[in-house]
Amino acid sequence: MEELQPTDEQLAQSMPLTLHSRWGRQGFGSMGADFRGNDYVCMCEFCLDLRRKRWLKESKNP
């Protein structure tokens, strides 16, 4: 039976913290200029791919 893969949104909810998300939450720019809030979750292609790869790895080796 084929396993259903989670959506990008589901992965972002279960694995919200990537490097980009942390930067947005901490205000990576000078003096916190890029602060995007404590609930910010980056949804760029890099972060989506990172979450997907992590999910695939963990689903094969629980």
Secondary structure, DSSP 8 states (H G I E B T S, - for coil): -------HHHHHHHS---HHHHHHHHTTTGGGTT---TT----SHHHHHHHHHHHHHHHH--
